[in-house]
């Protein structure tokens, strides 16, 4: 007789994840036992030539990859162009803490980049606030962990969990990274699936670049199920992405018109846009065994449904039943 599963009671604590069955990585003594490879030695020399000072080279304990701990001239370090904007409150807090302690204890992660057009030699993908705080305090240099592989700058954002991103921040990071990567090689979107997280963020990022107040949260659940990575080079796919963003923003204009019409009827609620989008969502009640709809099919059906929506037939009770989260 099959064993019945016991349902978890609401509010009961989640079980902790089990530890790995065996230890991996390096021991403390192994981090410095072998000689560093030529690429790391070349990086050491480049840092010295840039006016910095290498403090140590070592292998990180999990994957055994080589890293360089160095003091770098603060004038040569800049944040990568594809990360969230500075938070003034977070920056001021860091400035106060560093000044009060009189110590900088949290090295930033950086990669070295060659550039003939700029004095900047180092990019930090997740040390923007610490860098800005040290600059404001007048520091001459900053301690950084230099990753030899420049490509790591695009992956490190995934490790940046110091502050939860909202949808807008995530989408803007992704599209700025996308635009930078499109200039490097002929790789496709799928090549950078880890960095981009999901295809929907690319399209939404373009919408946010066009309109910083775009209500992407209303459409995100639908896009996650319909917007797929494009199997073309990033440069070629970017124009398709722009077309998708335009289609989404055109749909949003029609949705906003319906929302305004509902307000004119006397319906007031923070859920109005979510309500309208839910009513025209072609995926909501689609059978699980039905073939998935493409992005273009979804946009086409939603646009037609929005245009045909008769707000005069919508009652207060309909809105009360819808629930859902308010738009951003």
Residue, then its C-alpha position, 0 to 999 in steps of 0.5 A: x500500500x502506497x504511503x500517504x504524504x503528510x500535508x504540511x501545516x500552514x505556518x510550519x517552519x521550512x525544513x533546512x536543506x541537507x548538507x552535501x554528502x561529501x566535502x569538495x574544494x580545497x583545504x586551507x593549505x592547498x590555496x597556496x601550494x601550487x605556482x600560479x599560472x602564466x595568465x595570473x602572473x601577467x595580470x600581476x604585472x599589469x596591475x603593477x604597471x597600472x600603478x596598483x599593488x598586488x597583495x596576494x594571489x591565491x585559489x578560491x576554496x570552492x572551485x580552485x580558481x585563481x584570484x588576485x587580491x590587490x590595492x587599486x587606484x580608485x580613479x581607475x575603477x568604475x562600476x559596470x554599465x549594466x547594474x542598478x543605479x546607486x541608492x542614495x540611502x544605502x550609499x550614505x549608510x556605508x559612508x557613515x559606517x566606514x568613517x565610524x570604523x575607520x576601516x574598509x573591510x569588504x573588498x570589491x570584486x573587479x575585472x581588468x579591461x583594456x581600453x584605449x579610450x579611457x583611463x578606467x582599467x577595472x570594472x566592478x560588477x557588484x561593488x558600486x556602493x562601496x566604491x562610491x562611498x570610498x570616493x566620497x570619503x576621499x580614499x586614494x585606493x581601494x582593495x579589490x579581488x581581481x578575477x582574471x577572466x573578464x567574462x566573469x563580470x557578466x556572471x557575478x551579478x547573479x551572486x549579488x544578493x545584498x539587496x533584493x532587486x525589484x522587477x524594474x532593476x532586474x530588467x534594466x540590468x539585463x538589457x544594459x548587459x545585453x547591449x554590452x555583450x552584443x558588441x563582443x561576439x556572435x553568441x546567442x541569447x541562450x549562451x547567456x541564459x544564466x546572466x539574463x535569467x529569463x527572456x522576459x527581462x530582456x523585453x521588459x528592460x527595453x520597455x523600461x528604457x523607453x518609459x521608466x514608469x512602465x508597469x511591467x509587473x502586470x505583464x511579467x507573469x504572462x511574458x515568463x510563459x510566452x517570451x522565449x530566448x531568440x536563436x540568433x546572435x545578440x546583435x540580430x536578436x536585438x531588433x526583434x526584441x525592440x519590436x516585441x517591446x513596441x508591441x507590448x507598449x502599444x498593448x499597454x496604451x490600450x490597457x491604460x485607456x480601458x483603465x481610465x474608462x473604468x475610473x470614469x465609471x466610478x471604479x477606483x482600485x489599485x488593482x485596475x490594471x491587473x484586473x484588465x490584464x487578467x481579463x485579456x490574458x489568453x494563457x490564464x485558462x488555457x488547457x495544460x496539454x495545449x500547444x504553448x502560444x508564441x509571444x506574437x500570438x499572445x500579443x495579438x490575442x491580448x490586443x484584440x481582447x483589449x480593443x473589444x473589451x466593453x467596460x460598460x458591462x464590468x461591475x464592481x463585483x467583478x473587480x472585487x472577485x479579481x484580487x491580485x497584486x496592485x501594479x508597481 
